[in-house]
Amino acid sequence: MAELVDRSASLSDFREIWSLLRDVATDVPFDVDNEAVQENVLSEVMACCTAGQSPVVVGPDQQIVGALLLRRDDFDWGLFNGNALHVSYAAIAPSFKDKGVFQALMARAKESKVPIYVSVKSGNQSGLADAIKALGFVHECAAANGWGDLYKWRPPVGH
């Protein structure tokens, strides 16, 4: 990953992250032709870009090649006043899929040293569930409505 650089996303990255998500929409998955779905995903991109916690990886041409949409977990915060984070979407450009981009994004997220939840939507074709299990995430629950699965990582004790 020598020519790749990771940094925090900002609102100025909104269009580029949206473009990347659209490129991998069938793998993530979400229906790019459904306006209501687009609004939901765009709202999440906006929230994550302004939360200051979403890492992105920038390639040698200064284009974003990976993004981890990450923000405070509202459920954990609301019920327990906790500091957990939640990954709602992960997008890696196809040409960078096996180049350590996802691992770098998750390593950056783990630097927060708080629990991290990852939502894996039903129909995900990107291998996200296997990738996060390899990084120490455990299956927390499956949504009753078939929406997907929730995984959780906890920082090592004493950190």
N, C-alpha and C positions, 0 to 999 in steps of 0.2 A: 504494500500500500504506500510505497515511497512517494508517488506523485499525487496521492490523494490526501486531502486535508479535511478533518472534521471540525465543525464549529456549531454554535447554536443558531437555530433558525430565527429569522426576524420577519416582520410583516412584509418587507421588501422581497422575501422569497416566496410569497403566496402564489403567484402565477406559475412559477417554476415547479413548485411542489405539486400544485394542481395538475399541471401538465404531466409530471411523472406519474402521479396516481392514475390519470386517465390512460397512460400507456400500459399500465399493469392492471387495469380494472378487472379484466376477466380472471386474473389469478387471485386478486385480493379477497373476495370479489365484491363488486357493486355494479349496478346497472347504470351506465353513463347516459343512457337514453331516457331515463326516468327523471323528470324534473324534481320531484319530491326527494328522491334519493340524492340527486346532485346537490340540492339545497342542504341536506343533512351533512353530506361529506364536506361541502364547502364551508359550512359553519364550523365543523370540527377542525378543518385546516386553519381557519381564521383563529379559533380559540387556541390552538396549539402554537401557531406562529407568534401570538401575542403573549403566551404564558411564559416564554423565555426558557423552557426546559427541553424543547425538541431539538435533538441533534440532527445535523445533515452532514453528508460527505460530499465534497466538491472535487470534481475530477480535474485533470490537467488543463482542460479548456475552460475552466471556471464555471462549468455547469454542474448542477446538483445531480449526483448519480445515486444517492440514497437518502431517505428521510425516515425518521422515526417520529410519528406524531404522538407526543407525550405531554401529559399535563397532570395536575393534581387529580387524584381519584376522588370524585365528589361524594361517592357513597361512604368511603372510609373516613373522609374528612367530616361529613355531615353526621354520621352516627358515632364515631369514636374520637373525633377531633384528631385524626391521624394524619400522617404526612406521606401516605402512600402515593405512588404515581401510577398512571394508567396509559398503556400504549393502545391507541385505538386503531392505528394503521401503520404498516411498515411497507415502504415501497423502495425497491432496488431496480435500477435500470437493467434490462436484460443483459447487456454487454458487461455488466459488473457483478452479476449474480454470484459467481464463485471466486470472487477476489477479496473476500474478507470484509466487505462493506457492512453487512448485517452485524457481524461480530463486533466490529469497531463501534457501530451505533449502540449496540447493547452494552458494551464495555463503558461507553460514555454515560449511558443511563444509570448503570450500576454505581458510578462514582458518587451518586447522590446518597448512597448508603441507607436508603429507605426501601420498604417493600415496593415491588413493582408488579402490577397486574398487566396481563396481555389478553386482549380479546381476539380470539381466532374465529372468524365468521364461518358459518356453514358454507361448504363449497370452496373453501380456500384451496387454491392450487399451487401456492408458492412454497409449500413445505414448511410453513411457519411453525406449526405445532412441533414437528420433529426438531427444527432448529432451536426453538426455545427450550425444549426438554434437554437437548445437548448442552445448554448453557445453565442448567440447574433449576429451571422452572418446573413446578409440579401442577398437575391438573387440580383445579379448585372445584369447578362445577360445570355442568352443562345447562344451558338455558332451557326451561321447560317448553318454550315455544319453538324450539329448533333453531334459534337465532345463531347459536354457536357455543364455543367453550371458553372458559376463563381459566387462565393459568397464573400462578403467582411465584415470585422469587422473593426470598427473604435474605437480607444481608447476613453474613456470618455473625454469630454472637460475639459481642465485644467490639463491634465496629460501628 
